[in-house]
Amino acid sequence: MKNLSKSITRFLSIGVLLLLFSGCKHDVTPKYEDFDEDDFLKVPAVVTKITRTPVVGNKSHFRWDKFNVYYAYNLESDSILVGKEMDIDLALNEGDGFYIFVHKKDKGISFIAGSHLLPKDEKILERYLKKSKENGVKYYGVE
């Protein structure tokens, strides 16, 4: 009986360990919430496109839209970068300036930080929009 009790305990211990390890996920690429706040810079960006994705709930009268924002940043450079944020809750329109956080070492990592540009950053946006107009495009560097 004593050996049976030890066998059951060992079996249960091994089973619990297997369940714990099988539930572990190893994400190769970290998400932005995994980064240190000091790794990011706050920079101005411009909304280049907004799309709406309708979402229908479980009742016919229950419906809402997800707003997806596409934006350009690195506005003072000739190599404009683009990003997108899906399902946001900010009052933005196409052509509006706003802030994003950009990773210091990997400029391809960005996300929305907030709206209402400061006057010095409004000037960056104005120069960018003027450059776009001079080049005969809606948004310079954005396809």
N, C-alpha and C positions, 0 to 999 in steps of 0.2 A: 504494500500500500504506500509505503514511504517513497519507493522508486517511482510509482505511478504519479504521485503528487509532484515530484521533482520534474518528471517528464512533461507534465501538463504545464507547469510553471515555465519551463524552458521553451516549450512550444509557443505559449502565449507571449513570452518576451520577444522571441524571434518574429512572431507575427506583428507585434506592435512596432518593432524596429523597421520591418519591411514596409508597413503602412506609412510610417513617418518619412522614410527616405523616398518612397515612390511619389509622395505628394510634393516633394521639393522641386522647384523649377529653378533653372539657372539661366537667367536672361544674359545674353551675350552683350547686348548694347544697353547701356543705362538710359533711363528715361530722364527728362529734364528735371523732374522733381527729386532725382537722386543726386544732382549736382550741388555743389556748394554755391551759395548766393554770390560770393565774391568772384566766381568764375565768369560772371556775366556783366556786360555793359548795357546801359540803357541808351538806345539810339532812336532817332526819328525814322518813320516809315510812312508810306502812302498806300491807301487802299486802292487796289487796281481792279478788283471785281468782288461782288458779293452774290452768292447764290443762296437760294432757299431750297431746303429739302422738306417736303411735307411729311409729317409724322401723324399717323392716325392711331388713336387709342382704341380700346376695346369697345367703345360705344360710338355710334355714328356721329354724335354731336361733339365728341371729344377729339379735337384736332389742333395741332400747332405746327410751327415751322422751325426747323433748325437753320440758323444763319451761319454760312461758311464764308470766311473772309480770306481773300488772296491779297498779298501785299508785296511791295518792293521796298528794299532797304539798301544800305550802303550807297545812299543817294549822292554823296559827294565824289563818288568814284566813277570811272568809266565801266567798271564791271559791277553792274547792278545785280543784286541777289534777290531771289524771290522766296516767299514762304506762304504758308497757309495755316489757318487755325479753323478747325471744324467745330460747329455747334457752340458759338460764342454768344454772350449776352451783353453786348455793348452797342450803344447807339452810334453806329458809323455808317457813312455813305461813301460811295465811290469817289475818290479824289481827296478824301479827308486825310489829314495827317494825324498820326498817333505814335505812341511809343511801343517799342518791342525790346525784349532782352535778347542779346546775341552773345553766344559763348565766345570768350576771349580767344581760345585756341582753335575752335572750329566754327567759323562764321556761318556754316550751314545749319547750325542748331539755333533756332530762334523761336520765340513765342511772345504773344501779346502781353504788354505790361500795363497799358492804360491809354486813355485818350487825352486830348487837350494839350497840344504842344506849347512849349514856352516860346516867347518871341524870338529868341536866338535860333531855335530850331524851326520856327515858321519860315525864317529866311532861307534855311537849307531847302525846305520844301518848295518855296517859291522859285529858287534857282533851278531846282530839278524840273519843275513843271515848265519853266521858261525854256530850258534845254530841250525838253521833250517837244515843245511847240516848234522850236527852231529846226529840229530834225524831222518835223512833219509826222510825228507819231503821238499817240495818246499818252503812252508811258514809255520813256526812253529805257531801252534795255530789257523790256518785257515783251515776250511774244504772245 
